[in-house]
Amino acid sequence: MSKQMSHLDNIPSTPGKFKMEKSAYVHHRLRWHSSLAKLTFWSFMFMGMILIFFFRSPSSNPLPQDPSRRSLRTYNWGGPAWEKRVRSSARIRSRNGISVLVTGAAGFVGTHVSAALKRRGDGVLGLDNFNDYYDPSLKRSRQAFLERSGVFIVEGDINDSALLRKLFEVVAFTHVMHLAAQAGVRYAMENPGSYVHSNIAGFVSLLEICKSANPQPAIVWASSSSVYGLNTKVAFSEKDRTDQPASLYAATKKAGEEIAHTYNHIYGLSLTGLRFFTVYGPWGRPDMAYFFFTRDILKGKSIPIFEAANHGTVARDFTYIDDIVKGCLGALDTSEKSTGSGGKKKGAAQLRVYNLGNTWPVPVSDLVSILERLLKVNAKRKVMKLPRNGDVPFTHANISLAQRELGYKPTTDLQSGLKKFVRWYLNYYSGGKKAAG
Ligand SMILES: NC(=O)c1ccc[n+]([C@@H]2O[C@H](COP(=O)([O-])OP(=O)(O)OC[C@H]3O[C@@H](n4cnc5c(N)ncnc54)[C@H](O)[C@@H]3O)[C@@H](O)[C@H]2O)c1
């Protein structure tokens, strides 16, 4: 949008305005003619631009770098057949089941959470804009996998209030599992707007609809361990400071927590934030180290091993996806109802934040050694200084609060989890894309 507007802004509002005055009648007529010609010319140009603007289909010609174009994408939704699919996907099939709107359902965590909820008989409806931050065909494969288990993913953006309102009209969701976001720290150099679009504006747009819904749903949303930023006190506890973000991603996640507090306080929405610590596993994200290390080791390409200051080790509290899913379900199951109705608060509502990690940081060089053993290929390691573009040297979770209140207890060590990831990876990329689930 901004690109188009800046073109239009360059068009002089009064064409011919800077022409020199020559006073005589003939000149006046001539000027009138030339002004008319210019006016006609600019009118055609203007109409042409408008036509180009409307007819350039975003799906056939996407501009991945421009987040505002994403918000301009038009999606097909609505109609009786569509509503039937929405209702059927969200239908509760077990006693005491819940009906959950899962945003970011075609994403890594969203796919696993949606499948787990469906398996236990809950109603699940997905929502995702299938953006191209990473290979959208992986998102389409996850969609196909979920479709086979009876989960329908509505294609749309969380900023589309009309769509969200419609979804709440069709289904009285008891819960929202909000996982749609712009993830990753490095992409901020390329496309800072996408973090604001999805992690801030999109979150507000979703909360606005939830606050007005009747009944209001309880909301569980993904925050991130990145809010601990450059903290050196370990292990990271929920009570620690979160005011030193090291990336735009972290800053928007931190802002998300403030926004959640506000909606809880003003409108009585029940909100639970989950601070995930480096989640990995089958159907994972190609922008994450364990994923592209696997790809590059297999290709014989060298892989960067980052080193902190003074040859310090870079370590991560890697958490296996099945453990994260249990934490998400635990959070949904212990959520209390929102207390407001019709956009008005009726009483205090639940507000919680939990770490979901694995309590055992592993040096990234160990991760590479495990991958080498599993892939039976030696990696070409290239040791490099940790760039100052948002990555922190280590993450380490204290999970006692989630253990106590959600029954969260991670059980998968990195070796076993990576084994499952590698099996999935080899199957998926050797042509078994459909069967990989
Ligand atoms: N995977 C991790 O290690 C990790 C760690 C910390 C936090 N998180 C958080 O967990 C959540 C899920 O992460 P993930 O790893 O599954 O990421 P992901 O990128 O695989 O999934 C996010 C999904 O949201 C969708 N999306 C993005 N913006 C949208 C919008 N405006 N409207 C509709 N859909 C939109 C994307 O298309 C994508 O499918 C995110 O909030 C992420 O920040 C993940």
Ligand as a Chemical Component Dictionary entry (heavy atoms), coordinates in Angstrom:
data_LIG
# 
_chem_comp.id                   LIG 
_chem_comp.type                 NON-POLYMER 
_chem_comp.pdbx_formal_charge   0 
_chem_comp.three_letter_code    LIG 
# 
loop_
_chem_comp_atom.comp_id 
_chem_comp_atom.atom_id 
_chem_comp_atom.alt_atom_id 
_chem_comp_atom.type_symbol 
_chem_comp_atom.charge 
_chem_comp_atom.model_Cartn_x 
_chem_comp_atom.model_Cartn_y 
_chem_comp_atom.model_Cartn_z 
_chem_comp_atom.pdbx_ordinal 
LIG N1  N1  N 0  9.077  -22.415 17.695 1  
LIG C1  C1  C 0  9.738  -21.827 18.660 2  
LIG O1  O1  O 0  10.844 -22.204 19.014 3  
LIG C2  C2  C 0  9.137  -20.672 19.397 4  
LIG C3  C3  C 0  9.847  -20.114 20.480 5  
LIG C4  C4  C 0  9.290  -19.028 21.165 6  
LIG C5  C5  C 0  8.058  -18.533 20.804 7  
LIG N2  N2  N 1  7.389  -19.074 19.741 8  
LIG C6  C6  C 0  6.074  -18.509 19.390 9  
LIG O2  O2  O 0  5.147  -19.562 19.203 10 
LIG C7  C7  C 0  4.190  -19.218 18.201 11 
LIG C8  C8  C 0  4.167  -20.290 17.127 12 
LIG O3  O3  O 0  5.463  -20.386 16.559 13 
LIG P1  P1  P 0  5.830  -21.403 15.398 14 
LIG O4  O4  O 0  7.193  -21.880 15.658 15 
LIG O5  O5  O -1 4.719  -22.383 15.223 16 
LIG O6  O6  O 0  5.880  -20.370 14.162 17 
LIG P2  P2  P 0  5.305  -20.530 12.676 18 
LIG O7  O7  O 0  5.849  -19.386 11.908 19 
LIG O8  O8  O 0  5.575  -21.893 12.170 20 
LIG O9  O9  O 0  3.750  -20.359 12.879 21 
LIG C9  C9  C 0  3.083  -19.123 12.900 22 
LIG C10 C10 C 0  1.941  -19.190 11.896 23 
LIG O10 O10 O 0  1.191  -17.991 11.993 24 
LIG C11 C11 C 0  0.815  -17.578 10.700 25 
LIG N3  N3  N 0  0.631  -16.116 10.738 26 
LIG C12 C12 C 0  1.599  -15.175 10.921 27 
LIG N4  N4  N 0  1.050  -13.961 10.909 28 
LIG C13 C13 C 0  -0.289 -14.133 10.711 29 
LIG C14 C14 C 0  -1.382 -13.246 10.589 30 
LIG N5  N5  N 0  -1.210 -11.922 10.642 31 
LIG N6  N6  N 0  -2.618 -13.756 10.395 32 
LIG C15 C15 C 0  -2.806 -15.100 10.306 33 
LIG N7  N7  N 0  -1.800 -15.992 10.413 34 
LIG C16 C16 C 0  -0.558 -15.504 10.606 35 
LIG C17 C17 C 0  1.957  -18.007 9.802  36 
LIG O11 O11 O 0  1.547  -18.192 8.461  37 
LIG C18 C18 C 0  2.407  -19.300 10.450 38 
LIG O12 O12 O 0  1.809  -20.415 9.824  39 
LIG C19 C19 C 0  4.629  -17.851 17.694 40 
LIG O13 O13 O 0  3.923  -16.877 18.430 41 
LIG C20 C20 C 0  6.091  -17.784 18.049 42 
LIG O14 O14 O 0  6.552  -16.470 18.199 43 
LIG C21 C21 C 0  7.899  -20.140 19.040 44 
# 
loop_
_chem_comp_bond.comp_id 
_chem_comp_bond.atom_id_1 
_chem_comp_bond.atom_id_2 
_chem_comp_bond.value_order 
_chem_comp_bond.pdbx_ordinal 
LIG N1  C1  SING 1  
LIG C1  O1  DOUB 2  
LIG C1  C2  SING 3  
LIG C2  C3  SING 4  
LIG C2  C21 DOUB 5  
LIG C3  C4  DOUB 6  
LIG C4  C5  SING 7  
LIG C5  N2  DOUB 8  
LIG N2  C6  SING 9  
LIG N2  C21 SING 10 
LIG C6  O2  SING 11 
LIG C6  C20 SING 12 
LIG O2  C7  SING 13 
LIG C7  C8  SING 14 
LIG C7  C19 SING 15 
LIG C8  O3  SING 16 
LIG O3  P1  SING 17 
LIG P1  O4  DOUB 18 
LIG P1  O5  SING 19 
LIG P1  O6  SING 20 
LIG O6  P2  SING 21 
LIG P2  O7  DOUB 22 
LIG P2  O8  SING 23 
LIG P2  O9  SING 24 
LIG O9  C9  SING 25 
LIG C9  C10 SING 26 
LIG C10 O10 SING 27 
LIG C10 C18 SING 28 
LIG O10 C11 SING 29 
LIG C11 N3  SING 30 
LIG C11 C17 SING 31 
LIG N3  C12 SING 32 
LIG N3  C16 SING 33 
LIG C12 N4  DOUB 34 
LIG N4  C13 SING 35 
LIG C13 C14 SING 36 
LIG C13 C16 DOUB 37 
LIG C14 N5  SING 38 
LIG C14 N6  DOUB 39 
LIG N6  C15 SING 40 
LIG C15 N7  DOUB 41 
LIG N7  C16 SING 42 
LIG C17 O11 SING 43 
LIG C17 C18 SING 44 
LIG C18 O12 SING 45 
LIG C19 O13 SING 46 
LIG C19 C20 SING 47 
LIG C20 O14 SING 48 
# 
